[in-house]
Amino acid sequence: MRDELATILRLVAEGKLSPDEAAPIIEALSGPRQATSPGAAPAPAPSGSAQPGRGRRIRIQVSERGRKVVDVRVPLAFAAMAARMVPGIPESYAALIQEAVETDAVGPIVDLAEDEDGDAVLITLE
């Protein structure tokens, strides 16, 4: 699944796929994979077992020379992996993202405002 996510993120970064088009694909990749027999209904989730962070996303925005080159929302399950795969994001940010996910933080994780060259990075937990 890592290869599929990398391909989707690359297509978004290249502008061949919009973030809105990529979101349902990424969501489908992150969905539960349950083996069920034909005709069997999926087993209901046990009560009181809500998954933390379910439905939440990480948003990664990268600008280079004043032009937005990455603007993608990724389900939390892929947050750290996506940060390592997006161009312009140092690997050290993956640890910051992982920490924010574990502490259930909300809001900006990394906010490097646009510099004199027009480069910027914004990573937000939504």
C-alpha positions as CSV (number, residue, x, y, z in Angstrom):
1,M,0.0,0.0,0.0
2,R,3.0,2.3,0.5
3,D,3.6,2.3,-3.2
4,E,0.1,3.3,-4.0
5,L,0.1,6.2,-1.5
6,A,3.5,7.4,-2.9
7,T,2.0,7.3,-6.4
8,I,-1.0,9.3,-5.4
9,L,1.0,11.9,-3.5
10,R,3.4,12.2,-6.5
11,L,0.4,12.8,-8.8
12,V,-0.9,15.5,-6.5
13,A,2.5,17.2,-6.3
14,E,2.8,17.1,-10.1
15,G,-0.6,18.7,-10.4
16,K,-2.0,15.7,-12.3
17,L,-4.5,14.9,-9.5
18,S,-6.2,17.5,-7.3
19,P,-6.3,17.0,-3.5
20,D,-10.1,16.6,-3.8
21,E,-9.6,13.8,-6.4
22,A,-6.9,12.1,-4.3
23,A,-8.8,12.2,-0.9
24,P,-11.4,9.4,-1.7
25,I,-8.6,7.3,-3.2
26,I,-6.5,7.7,0.0
27,E,-9.5,7.1,2.1
28,A,-10.2,3.8,0.3
29,L,-6.6,2.7,0.7
30,S,-6.9,3.4,4.5
31,G,-10.2,1.7,4.9
32,P,-10.6,-1.5,7.0
33,R,-9.8,-4.7,5.1
34,Q,-12.1,-7.3,6.5
35,A,-12.4,-10.8,5.1
36,T,-16.0,-11.8,5.0
37,S,-17.7,-14.7,3.5
38,P,-20.0,-14.1,0.5
39,G,-23.4,-12.8,1.7
40,A,-22.2,-12.3,5.3
41,A,-22.8,-8.9,6.8
42,P,-19.7,-7.2,8.2
43,A,-19.3,-7.5,12.0
44,P,-20.4,-4.4,13.9
45,A,-17.7,-2.6,15.8
46,P,-17.8,-3.3,19.6
47,S,-19.6,-0.5,21.5
48,G,-17.3,1.9,23.2
49,S,-14.4,1.1,20.9
50,A,-14.3,4.3,18.9
51,Q,-11.0,4.6,17.2
52,P,-9.1,7.7,18.2
53,G,-8.5,10.1,15.3
54,R,-11.0,8.3,13.1
55,G,-12.1,10.8,10.4
56,R,-9.3,13.2,11.2
57,R,-6.7,14.2,8.7
58,I,-3.3,15.8,8.4
59,R,-2.9,18.6,5.9
60,I,0.4,19.2,4.3
61,Q,1.1,22.3,2.3
62,V,4.4,23.1,0.6
63,S,5.1,26.3,-1.4
64,E,8.2,26.8,-3.5
65,R,9.1,30.2,-5.0
66,G,5.6,31.4,-4.0
67,R,3.9,28.6,-5.9
68,K,1.9,25.9,-4.0
69,V,3.4,22.6,-5.1
70,V,1.7,20.4,-2.5
71,D,-1.7,20.8,-0.8
72,V,-2.9,17.4,0.4
73,R,-5.1,16.0,3.2
74,V,-4.2,12.5,4.3
75,P,-6.0,10.3,6.9
76,L,-4.1,10.0,10.2
77,A,-3.2,6.4,9.5
78,F,-0.9,7.6,6.7
79,A,0.3,10.9,8.3
80,A,3.9,10.0,9.2
81,M,4.4,8.0,6.0
82,A,3.0,10.9,3.9
83,A,5.3,13.4,5.6
84,R,8.3,11.3,4.6
85,M,7.2,11.0,1.0
86,V,6.1,14.6,0.2
87,P,8.8,16.6,-1.5
88,G,10.1,19.5,0.6
89,I,9.3,17.9,4.0
90,P,12.4,16.9,6.1
91,E,12.2,13.4,7.7
92,S,12.4,15.1,11.1
93,Y,8.8,16.3,10.7
94,A,7.5,12.8,10.7
95,A,8.4,12.5,14.4
96,L,6.6,15.8,15.1
97,I,3.6,14.5,13.3
98,Q,3.6,11.2,15.1
99,E,3.9,13.0,18.5
100,A,0.9,15.2,17.6
101,V,-1.2,12.2,16.6
102,E,-0.3,10.3,19.8
103,T,-1.2,13.3,22.0
104,D,-4.4,14.0,20.0
105,A,-3.3,17.5,19.2
106,V,-5.2,19.8,16.9
107,G,-3.9,22.7,14.8
108,P,-0.5,23.6,13.3
109,I,2.3,21.1,13.9
110,V,4.9,22.8,11.6
111,D,4.4,26.4,10.4
112,L,7.4,27.7,8.4
113,A,6.1,31.0,7.1
114,E,7.1,32.0,3.6
115,D,10.7,33.0,3.4
116,E,12.3,35.5,1.1
117,D,12.5,32.9,-1.7
118,G,8.8,32.2,-1.4
119,D,9.3,28.8,0.2
120,A,6.9,27.7,3.0
121,V,5.7,24.6,4.8
122,L,2.5,24.2,6.8
123,I,1.5,20.9,8.4
124,T,-1.8,20.9,10.3
125,L,-3.7,18.3,12.2
126,E,-7.4,18.7,11.4
